[in-house]
């Protein structure tokens, strides 16, 4: 199923570890990408649509896992943006036209709505 394959891809690519905020400058592997928030949000949104129509405990556990990661990654002031949290923390909101923070944040908001509808 696409949502299972996507989760495997995100884990192997490093997105899941980045959402856990464990990546540090100088670590091996890829630095978090500015689009990863959106990728994770779209995963939650798609999986939530599936769960709404077709309950699946394994998928629900995966969605809850990543939701917990997002909650833990949220900054004290409410900011959610893994790239600017880990890679360039001093440049939050510095270029709304190019840094895609609003796009990633919008994906997280859409995920929150669909997740709430599907999971309560």
Beta strands, then each sheet from edge to edge (+ up, - down):
end
